[in-house]
């Protein structure tokens, strides 16, 4: 996360209780081999070029995992990332970041199309 912290982030740090969701996300953050996943996906991931810049790969992967675990559509995931500090921290998204989860959906679809998958799972929405 960036050096400048939001008020919500500071308040989250001073909270005494860690929620079940927060504890689950901390455990998943430690258990998932992010570097290995990035290395597997990066050669096939959308490269910056014309149009909108692609979402950072690890952020897209983390948001995708959140969508799968919580059964969230793209708009629901965007709302949860705006409202939930534990989810924002897990996805490494700052509250002030210009977040557009639909970019992640387009990146997932393009990734599937390039690798011969016509039915890459895209959550509802």
N, C-alpha and C positions, 0 to 999 in steps of 0.2 A: 504494500500500500504506500501511497505517497507520504511525504513528510508532513504536509499540512493536514490536520485532523479536523473532522467535523465535530460539532457539539454532540451529536448522537453517538459518535465513536468514543468520545471522552466519557460520556455518561455510561456507555456499555462497559468500558474498562473499570469503572468504579462500582458497578453492580456487584452485589455479594453472591447472588445465586446464578449459576449457569443453567440454562434451560436444557431440557432433554434434547431438543433440536440442536442447540449449540454444542452439547457434549457429543452427539452423534456426528456432527460435521467436523469437530476436532479429531475424532477417531478416524473418520474417513480420510481426512486430510493427511494424517500420518500413515494410514494403511495403503493408500493408492500410490503406485509408482508413477508420479506425474512426469518425471523426466523420460521414462521409458515410453509412456503414452505419447508424449510430444514427439519423440524420435520416430515412432511408428507412423504418426499421422502427418507430420510436417512435410515430407516430400510430396504429399498429395493435396495439401491444404492450399486454399486460394491465395494467390500472390497479389500484393498491391499492384495496382495498375490504373486503368481507367475506372472511373466511377468511385463509389464509396469505398473507403479503406476497409479491409476486412477486420473483424474483431480479432484481438490477439488470441492466438491458438489456445493457450492454456485457459484463458477466461472462457472461451467458447466451450471447451471440454468440461470445465467446472459447472457452467450453467446447464449444459446438457445433462450432466449427472444429477444436478438438483431437480431438473424437470422429470427425470426418470424416477427418482426416489420419491418425489412428492406428487407425481402425476399432474404436472402443470403444463398448460398450453403456453405458447410464447407470450401472449399478453399477461397471463397469470404469473409467469416467471418474472416478467418485467415489474409487475406490481409488487411481488414478494421481495425483489431486490431493492426496490425503493423503500418498502416498509420494514424489512427485517434486517437488522444489523448483523446477526449471525450468518445469514445467507450472503449478505454483501461481503463480509470478511472471507467466507469460504471461497466465493467466486473471485475474490480480489478486485472488487469493484468499489470505487469511491462513490458516495451518494451524489456528488456533483458531476460525476462523469456523464458524458452524453451517451446514454445507454440505449441501444436499439436492438432488442432481441431478434427482431425480424431479420437483421443482418446475419445473425447466427444461423437462423433457419435457412437462408439462402446459401450460406457457406456449407452447411450440412448436406443440402440437396445437391450442390455442385460437386462436393466430395464424393457422394454416392454415385452420381452420374459418371464421373471420370473413372470410377473403379468398377463399373458394370452392375451396380445395384440399382434396380429401378424402383425398389420399394423401401428406400432408406426411411427408417422410422422418424416421423416428424410428429411431436406431440399435438394433441388437439388444439384448435384455435386458428 
